[in-house]
Each structure stands twice: as structure tokens, then as C-alpha cells.
Amino acid sequence: MDSLRNAYLGHGTHAASTVAGFMVEGVSLYSIGQGAAQGGVPSSRLAIYKVCYVDGCRDLDLMAAFDDANIQDGV
């Protein structure tokens, strides 16, 4: 089954790297502003659970993700 991540071209991956991305040297945007880039808090730790699919975000899937994170994974 396709996920929203696939439908929106890696939005979750992009958002996660904006928050927690490590330092990368030699980056630029179309050769403008060349230098280094890093996420807002590179030392952060993320726990990401899939709850939405192309047919939407069901309450049951959201609650299951909370259970997985809190009970099963100890996040």
C-alpha cells in the first residue's frame, strides 16, 4: 500500500532532517549561499511511527502508534 510519505515525495524524511540533521559541509541552493547546513537540534532523537495512508489517518492507527511508542518501545 502506498503511504503518504510516498505520495508527498518524502515529506517525513525532509521534516526529520530539518529537526535532527547532522552537519553537512559544502552545500548550496542553486549555487547560492554555499557553506554548511545542519538541523535545528542535531543531538535530538526522533521516534517516528506511520499512522497515515493514502486513504487518510484513522484514529485506530494513531492510537496504535501511541501504544507502540509508549508501551512496546518505551519512548
DSSP file (Angstrom, degrees, kcal/mol; ACC not computed):
  #  RESIDUE AA STRUCTURE BP1 BP2  ACC     N-H-->O    O-->H-N    N-H-->O    O-->H-N    TCO  KAPPA ALPHA  PHI   PSI    X-CA   Y-CA   Z-CA
    1    1 A M              0   0    0      0, 0.0     2,-0.1     0, 0.0     0, 0.0   0.000 360.0 360.0 360.0 134.0    0.0    0.0    0.0
    2    2 A D        -     0   0    0      1,-0.1    52,-1.2     4,-0.0     2,-0.2  -0.432 360.0-147.9 -68.9 146.2    1.3    3.5   -0.9
    3    3 A S  B  >  -A   53   0A   0     50,-0.2     4,-2.3    -2,-0.1     3,-0.2  -0.660  27.3-107.6-109.6 168.4    1.9    5.7    2.1
    4    4 A L  H  > S+     0   0    0     48,-0.8     4,-2.5    -2,-0.2     7,-0.3   0.829 119.4  63.4 -62.2 -30.9    1.6    9.5    2.5
    5    5 A R  H  4>S+     0   0    0     47,-0.3     5,-2.9     1,-0.2     6,-0.5   0.927 108.5  40.1 -58.7 -44.0    5.4    9.5    2.6
    6    6 A N  H >45S+     0   0    0     -3,-0.2     3,-1.3     3,-0.2    -2,-0.2   0.894 114.0  53.8 -70.2 -39.5    5.5    8.2   -0.9
    7    7 A A  H 3<5S+     0   0    0     -4,-2.3    -2,-0.2     1,-0.3    -1,-0.2   0.835 113.8  41.5 -66.1 -32.6    2.6   10.4   -2.0
    8    8 A Y  T 3<5S-     0   0    0     -4,-2.5    -1,-0.3    -5,-0.1    -2,-0.2   0.051 115.9-109.3-107.2  25.3    4.3   13.6   -0.8
    9    9 A L  T < 5S-     0   0    0     -3,-1.3    -3,-0.2     1,-0.2    -4,-0.1   0.876  79.7 -39.6  56.0  49.3    7.8   12.7   -2.0
   10   10 A G  S  ><S+     0   0    0     -5,-2.9     4,-2.5    -6,-0.1    -1,-0.2   0.785  80.9 155.4  79.6  29.0    9.5   12.1    1.3
   11   11 A H  H  > S+     0   0    0     -6,-0.5     4,-2.8    -7,-0.3     5,-0.2   0.900  74.7  50.5 -56.0 -43.5    7.9   14.9    3.4
   12   12 A G  H  > S+     0   0    0      1,-0.2     4,-2.4     2,-0.2    -1,-0.2   0.903 110.8  48.6 -63.6 -40.9    8.5   13.0    6.7
   13   13 A T  H  > S+     0   0    0      2,-0.2     4,-2.1     1,-0.2    -1,-0.2   0.913 112.8  48.5 -63.7 -42.9   12.2   12.4    5.8
   14   14 A H  H  X S+     0   0    0     -4,-2.5     4,-1.7     2,-0.2    -2,-0.2   0.934 112.2  47.9 -62.5 -47.2   12.6   16.1    5.0
   15   15 A A  H  X S+     0   0    0     -4,-2.8     4,-1.4     1,-0.2    -2,-0.2   0.902 111.2  51.1 -62.2 -41.6   10.9   17.2    8.2
   16   16 A A  H  X S+     0   0    0     -4,-2.4     4,-3.0     1,-0.2    -1,-0.2   0.903 109.8  49.1 -63.7 -41.5   13.0   14.9   10.3
   17   17 A S  H  X S+     0   0    0     -4,-2.1     4,-1.7     1,-0.2    -1,-0.2   0.810 105.9  58.0 -70.1 -27.9   16.3   16.1    8.8
   18   18 A T  H  < S+     0   0    0     -4,-1.7    22,-2.2    -5,-0.2    -1,-0.2   0.873 116.4  35.3 -65.7 -36.1   15.2   19.7    9.3
   19   19 A V  H  < S+     0   0    0     -4,-1.4    22,-3.2    20,-0.3    -2,-0.2   0.931 136.8  14.9 -80.7 -50.0   14.9   18.9   13.0
   20   20 A A  H  < S+     0   0    0     -4,-3.0    -3,-0.2    20,-0.2    -2,-0.2   0.214  82.4 139.8-119.7  14.3   17.7   16.5   13.7
   21   21 A G     <  -     0   0    0     -4,-1.7    18,-2.8    -5,-0.2     3,-0.1  -0.338  46.7-127.0 -67.3 139.8   20.1   16.6   10.7
   22   22 A F        -     0   0    0     16,-0.2     2,-0.1     1,-0.1    15,-0.1  -0.303  42.7 -72.4 -76.3 167.6   23.8   16.4   11.3
   23   23 A M        -     0   0    0     15,-0.1     2,-0.4    13,-0.1    15,-0.2  -0.381  48.3-171.2 -63.0 132.8   26.3   18.9    9.9
   24   24 A V  E     -C   37   0B   0     13,-2.6    13,-2.1    -2,-0.1     3,-0.4  -0.994  10.0-148.5-128.3 123.3   26.9   18.7    6.2
   25   25 A E  E    S+     0   0B   0     -2,-0.4    11,-0.2    11,-0.2     9,-0.0  -0.534  70.6  28.3 -88.1 155.7   29.7   20.7    4.6
   26   26 A G  E    S+     0   0B   0      9,-0.3     2,-0.3     1,-0.2    10,-0.2   0.848  79.1 147.1  70.1  38.8   29.7   22.1    1.1
   27   27 A V  E     +C   35   0B   0      8,-3.0     8,-2.2    -3,-0.4     2,-0.3  -0.707  16.5 167.3-103.6 157.9   26.0   22.5    0.5
   28   28 A S  E     -     0   0B   0     -2,-0.3     2,-0.7     6,-0.2     5,-0.2  -0.980  36.7-123.3-158.0 163.8   24.2   25.2   -1.6
   29   29 A L  E >  S-C   32   0B   0      3,-1.9     3,-1.4    -2,-0.3     5,-0.1  -0.923  97.0 -30.1-113.2 102.7   20.9   26.0   -3.0
   30   30 A Y  T 3  S-     0   0    0     -2,-0.7    -1,-0.1     1,-0.3     3,-0.1   0.887 120.9 -56.2  53.4  42.3   21.4   26.5   -6.8
   31   31 A S  T 3  S+     0   0    0      1,-0.2     2,-0.4     2,-0.1     3,-0.3   0.657 112.8 122.0  65.5  19.3   25.0   27.7   -6.0
   32   32 A I  E <  S+C   29   0B   0     -3,-1.4    -3,-1.9     1,-0.2    -1,-0.2  -0.920  73.1   6.6-109.9 137.5   23.7   30.5   -3.7
   33   33 A G  E    S-     0   0B   0     -2,-0.4    -1,-0.2    -5,-0.2    -6,-0.1   0.914  81.4-164.5  64.9  46.0   24.8   30.7   -0.1
   34   34 A Q  E     +     0   0B   0     -3,-0.3     2,-0.3    -6,-0.1    -6,-0.2  -0.341  40.1  80.8 -65.8 143.3   27.4   27.9   -0.2
   35   35 A G  E    S-C   27   0B   0     -8,-2.2    -8,-3.0   -11,-0.1    -9,-0.3  -0.942  78.0 -29.9 164.3-139.6   28.5   26.6    3.2
   36   36 A A  E     -     0   0B   0     -2,-0.3     2,-0.3   -11,-0.2   -11,-0.2  -0.795  44.4-166.4-114.0 155.2   27.4   24.2    5.8
   37   37 A A  E     +C   24   0B   0    -13,-2.1   -13,-2.6    -2,-0.3     2,-0.3  -0.984  10.3 167.0-138.4 150.1   24.0   23.1    6.9
   38   38 A Q        -     0   0    0     -2,-0.3   -16,-0.2   -15,-0.2   -15,-0.1  -0.981  37.3 -94.0-155.0 161.2   22.6   21.2    9.9
   39   39 A G        -     0   0    0    -18,-2.8   -20,-0.3    -2,-0.3   -19,-0.2  -0.177  44.4-101.2 -69.7 169.6   19.3   20.5   11.6
   40   40 A G  S    S+     0   0    0    -22,-2.2   -20,-0.2     1,-0.3   -21,-0.2   0.866 114.8  14.5 -62.5 -39.2   17.9   22.6   14.4
   41   41 A V    >   +     0   0    0    -22,-3.2     3,-2.4   -23,-0.1    -1,-0.3  -0.700  67.8 179.9-138.3  81.8   18.9   20.2   17.2
   42   42 A P  T 3  S+     0   0    0      0, 0.0    -1,-0.1     0, 0.0   -22,-0.1   0.737  81.8  58.8 -58.5 -23.4   21.4   17.6   15.7
   43   43 A S  T 3  S+     0   0    0    -22,-0.1   -23,-0.1     2,-0.1   -21,-0.0   0.480  84.0 111.8 -84.8  -1.7   21.7   15.8   19.1
   44   44 A S    <   -     0   0    0     -3,-2.4     2,-0.4   -25,-0.2    -3,-0.0  -0.264  60.0-140.4 -71.1 159.7   17.9   15.1   19.2
   45   45 A R        -     0   0    0      2,-0.0     2,-0.4     0, 0.0    -2,-0.1  -0.988  15.9-156.1-122.1 129.4   16.5   11.6   19.0
   46   46 A L        -     0   0    0     -2,-0.4     2,-0.5   -26,-0.1   -30,-0.0  -0.820  11.5-163.4-108.6 143.7   13.3   11.0   17.0
   47   47 A A        -     0   0    0     -2,-0.4     2,-0.5    28,-0.1    22,-0.0  -0.984  18.7-173.8-121.3 117.0   10.7    8.3   17.2
   48   48 A I        -     0   0    0     -2,-0.5     2,-0.4    21,-0.0    -2,-0.0  -0.947   6.9-177.2-122.0 128.8    8.6    8.1   14.1
   49   49 A Y        -     0   0    0     -2,-0.5     2,-0.5    13,-0.0    16,-0.1  -0.976  27.2-122.7-126.2 136.6    5.6    5.9   13.6
   50   50 A K        +     0   0    0     -2,-0.4     3,-0.1     1,-0.2    -2,-0.0  -0.652  44.2 149.3 -79.7 125.5    3.5    5.6   10.4
   51   51 A V        +     0   0    0     -2,-0.5     7,-0.6     1,-0.1     2,-0.4   0.470  51.7  69.6-130.0 -11.3   -0.2    6.4   11.1
   52   52 A C  E     + B   0  57A   0      5,-0.2   -48,-0.8     9,-0.1   -47,-0.3  -0.897  51.3 176.5-118.4 142.9   -1.4    7.8    7.8
   53   53 A Y  E >   -AB   3  56A   0      3,-2.5     3,-2.5    -2,-0.4   -50,-0.2  -0.737  52.4 -82.9-129.8 178.7   -2.0    6.2    4.4
   54   54 A V  T 3  S+     0   0    0    -52,-1.2     3,-0.1     1,-0.3   -51,-0.1   0.744 128.0  56.0 -61.1 -22.7   -3.4    7.4    1.1
   55   55 A D  T 3  S-     0   0    0      1,-0.3    -1,-0.3     3,-0.0     2,-0.2   0.338 121.3 -95.8 -91.9   8.6   -6.9    6.8    2.3
   56   56 A G  E <   -B   53   0A   0     -3,-2.5    -3,-2.5     2,-0.1     2,-0.6  -0.643  45.9 -55.5 117.8-170.9   -6.4    9.1    5.3
   57   57 A C  E     -B   52   0A   0     -5,-0.2     2,-0.3    -2,-0.2    -5,-0.2  -0.946  48.6-155.9-116.6 109.8   -5.4    8.9    9.0
   58   58 A R     >  -     0   0    0     -7,-0.6     4,-2.0    -2,-0.6     3,-0.3  -0.643  20.1-130.9 -89.5 143.2   -7.6    6.7   11.1
   59   59 A D  H  > S+     0   0    0     -2,-0.3     4,-2.8     1,-0.2     5,-0.2   0.880 108.3  57.7 -55.8 -40.4   -8.0    7.2   14.9
   60   60 A L  H  > S+     0   0    0      1,-0.2     4,-2.1     2,-0.2    -1,-0.2   0.897 106.5  47.7 -60.1 -42.3   -7.3    3.5   15.4
   61   61 A D  H  > S+     0   0    0     -3,-0.3     4,-1.9     2,-0.2    -1,-0.2   0.888 111.9  50.6 -66.6 -39.0   -3.9    3.7   13.7
   62   62 A L  H  X S+     0   0    0     -4,-2.0     4,-1.9     2,-0.2    -2,-0.2   0.929 111.8  46.5 -63.8 -46.0   -3.0    6.8   15.6
   63   63 A M  H  X S+     0   0    0     -4,-2.8     4,-2.3     1,-0.2    -2,-0.2   0.874 110.1  54.1 -65.3 -37.0   -3.9    5.2   19.0
   64   64 A A  H  X S+     0   0    0     -4,-2.1     4,-2.7    -5,-0.2    -1,-0.2   0.881 106.5  52.4 -63.5 -37.9   -1.9    2.0   18.0
   65   65 A A  H  X S+     0   0    0     -4,-1.9     4,-2.6     2,-0.2     5,-0.2   0.900 108.1  50.8 -65.6 -40.0    1.1    4.2   17.3
   66   66 A F  H  X S+     0   0    0     -4,-1.9     4,-2.9     2,-0.2     5,-0.4   0.932 112.0  47.6 -60.5 -45.0    0.9    5.8   20.8
   67   67 A D  H  X>S+     0   0    0     -4,-2.3     4,-2.3     1,-0.2     5,-1.5   0.927 112.1  49.4 -61.7 -45.4    0.6    2.3   22.3
   68   68 A D  I  <>S+     0   0    0     -4,-2.7     5,-2.7     3,-0.2     6,-0.3   0.926 116.3  42.5 -59.6 -45.4    3.6    1.0   20.3
   69   69 A A  I  <5S+     0   0    0     -4,-2.6     6,-3.4     3,-0.2    -2,-0.2   0.942 124.5  32.8 -68.0 -48.5    5.7    4.0   21.2
   70   70 A N  I  <5S+     0   0    0     -4,-2.9    -3,-0.2     4,-0.2    -2,-0.2   0.931 131.8  23.3 -78.8 -47.7    4.8    4.2   24.9
   71   71 A I  I  <5S+     0   0    0     -4,-2.3    -3,-0.2    -5,-0.4    -2,-0.1   0.943 130.4  32.1 -88.7 -54.4    4.2    0.6   25.9
   72   72 A Q  I   <S+     0   0    0     -5,-1.5    -3,-0.2     1,-0.2    -4,-0.2   0.929 131.4  28.1 -74.8 -45.9    6.2   -1.6   23.5
   73   73 A D  S   <S-     0   0    0     -5,-2.7    -3,-0.2    -6,-0.2    -1,-0.2   0.596  93.4-131.7 -97.5 -11.9    9.2    0.7   22.6
   74   74 A G              0   0    0     -6,-0.3    -4,-0.2    -5,-0.1    -3,-0.1   0.811 360.0 360.0  68.0  30.7    9.4    2.7   25.9
   75   75 A V              0   0    0     -6,-3.4    -5,-0.2    -7,-0.2    -1,-0.1   0.476 360.0 360.0 -77.4 360.0    9.6    6.1   24.1
